[in-house]
C-alpha cells in the first residue's frame, strides 16, 4: 500500500516530506523564529520557501517528565497539524512544550494549537 493510498489525496497526511528531520532544519527555525503561541505549547515558525508547511516537535523531559505525557503532547500536535496543514503557508514549524501542558485537557491543547495555526496563516511575515 503506497503512502497516497494510506493518507488519501487530501493532503492531510504526515509523511516524511511534511516533517523536520534534521538538526540543521530545527536550528534554522530556532535562529530566526516568529512566535505564534505561549500557552501550553510554544510554537515557533519561519518561512521555508516551499509550497507546504513542515512540522518539528521538541517536547522536552523538563516539561513533561513521563514518557506517556510527552507522547500524548506529540500525538496531539501531529494530529492538529495534520488537520490544519492544508491551509498553512510554506513554513517550518517547531512545537515546544510549555510548563503545565501535561495537565491540560486534550481539547484545550487542540484549541491552543488551532489559535497558533490561525496566527501563522494570517501572519504578514509569511510569503504565501
C-alpha positions in Angstrom: 0.0 0.0 0.0 1.5 3.3 -1.0 1.6 6.4 1.1 -1.0 8.1 -1.1 -3.4 5.1 -0.6 -3.0 5.3 3.2 -3.5 9.0 3.6 -5.7 9.7 0.6 -5.1 12.6 -1.7 -6.5 15.2 0.7 -3.0 16.4 1.6 -3.7 15.7 5.3 -1.0 13.0 5.8 2.1 13.4 7.9 4.7 11.9 5.6 8.4 12.5 5.8 8.2 15.5 3.4 6.0 17.2 6.0 8.4 16.8 8.9 11.6 18.5 10.1 14.0 15.6 10.2 17.5 17.1 10.5 19.0 19.2 13.3 20.0 21.8 10.8 16.3 22.3 9.9 15.5 22.8 13.6 18.5 25.2 14.1 17.3 27.3 11.2 13.9 27.8 12.9 15.4 28.5 16.3 17.9 31.0 14.8 15.3 33.4 13.4 11.8 32.4 14.6 8.5 34.1 14.9 6.3 33.0 17.9 2.7 32.0 17.5 1.7 30.8 20.9 2.9 30.9 24.6 0.3 28.8 26.4 0.7 25.1 26.8 2.8 25.0 23.6 5.4 27.4 22.3 5.0 27.4 18.5 7.9 28.8 16.5 7.8 29.2 12.8 9.8 30.6 9.9 9.1 30.7 6.1 10.8 27.7 4.3 10.5 28.7 0.7 8.5 25.5 -0.1 4.9 25.2 -1.0 3.9 23.2 2.1 4.4 23.5 5.9 6.7 21.2 7.8 6.5 20.3 11.5 9.1 19.5 14.0 8.4 18.5 17.6 10.7 19.3 20.6 8.9 18.1 23.7 11.4 18.0 26.5 11.6 15.9 29.6 12.0 19.1 31.6 8.4 20.0 30.7 6.8 16.5 30.7 8.6 14.1 32.9 6.7 10.9 32.0 7.1 9.4 28.5 3.3 8.9 28.3 2.8 12.6 28.7 5.4 13.5 26.1 3.9 11.0 23.7 0.4 12.4 24.3 1.6 16.0 23.6 3.3 14.9 20.4 0.3 13.0 19.2 -2.0 16.0 19.8 0.4 18.3 18.0 0.8 16.0 15.0 -2.9 15.4 14.7 -3.7 19.1 14.9 -1.1 19.9 12.3 -2.4 17.1 10.0 -5.9 18.5 10.2 -4.8 22.2 9.6 -1.8 21.6 7.4 -3.6 22.2 4.1 -4.4 25.8 5.0 -1.0 26.7 6.3 1.6 28.5 4.1 5.1 27.3 3.4 6.7 27.5 6.9 8.8 25.3 9.1 7.2 25.0 12.5 8.7 23.8 15.7 6.3 23.0 18.6 7.8 23.1 22.1 6.2 22.1 25.4 5.4 24.9 28.0 5.1 24.3 31.7 1.7 22.9 32.7 0.9 21.4 29.3 0.7 17.8 30.6 -2.1 18.8 33.0 -4.2 20.4 30.3 -7.1 18.6 28.6 -6.8 17.4 25.1 -9.5 19.8 23.9 -7.6 22.8 25.5 -4.4 21.7 23.8 -6.1 21.4 20.4 -7.6 24.9 20.9 -4.2 26.4 21.7 -2.7 24.8 18.6 -5.7 25.9 16.4 -5.1 29.5 17.5 -1.4 29.2 16.7 -2.2 27.8 13.2 -4.7 30.7 12.6 -2.0 33.2 13.7 0.6 31.6 11.3 -2.0 31.6 8.5 -2.7 35.3 8.7 0.9 36.4 9.6 2.3 39.1 7.5 5.8 37.9 7.6 5.0 34.7 5.8 5.2 34.8 2.0 2.3 32.6 0.8 
